């Protein structure tokens, strides 16, 4: 039986999912085919490239044409799906793909961080960077506030997943098991947050809530 590298599996999943999501967003913005491809590829590769730079190694995306090719597959799927998918930002297919990409890239970030020998904080942090870096870059290209900075529970999922990966890897040396648990954890939290519409409170909202409480007490 040929052993399966968990990094390769989740990396391919993440590349396709995030390229699809980035492509869909660019299509909704009215970008031309080149623009759609650029946004899709940047969404897929941005986080992993940043991750590799932080651990002082040549980005995997620059070592071969594999990652770009897989990303182009995701862009192609976006172009095809655009024929029957409306409201790309909130359509269930796009939201699920985004959740899969988030889970996959949180896991690849955790794998690289663990192999590099980082602490639990480093593992969680690199999982976060890998998971949200591409989306932040895409939002900048789309001239909108990065999604990760607003109310939705998103980046938190990656942080939790990275911490879970580290904990499991300490007790279970099999990296494929740690990868599975990390991916499942991030995906389940993100999907639940979408389904239940969980939101993190804004500072303005918290301040307004405190003011309202003080008014009621007075």
Number of C-alpha atoms within 10 A of each C-alpha: 3 4 5 9 10 17 20 11 14 21 22 18 21 32 31 28 31 33 36 33 32 31 35 29 24 26 21 14 14 11 16 11 13 9 17 26 25 21 31 35 29 26 32 41 28 22 25 30 21 17 26 19 11 13 14 10 10 11 17 15 17 12 9 10 10 13 20 19 15 20 28 22 19 28 30 19 18 28 18 12 16 17 8 6 14 13 12 22 15 11 11 13 14 24 17 18 19 24 25 26 31 30 31 33 35 39 38 28 28 36 25 20 26 22 9 13 10 17 13 18 14 19 29 27 23 33 36 28 26 29 34 27 24 27 28 22 19 27 19 14 16 17 10 10 11 17 17 16 11 13 13 18 21 25 21 17 23 35 23 19 30 34 21 24 30 25 14 17 19 12 9 13 10 11 17 17 15 24 29 16 18 29 27 17 20 30 24 16 20 27 16 13 16 19 9 9 10 14 13 12 13 12 10 9 11 11 12 12 12 12 12 12 11 10 9 8 7 6
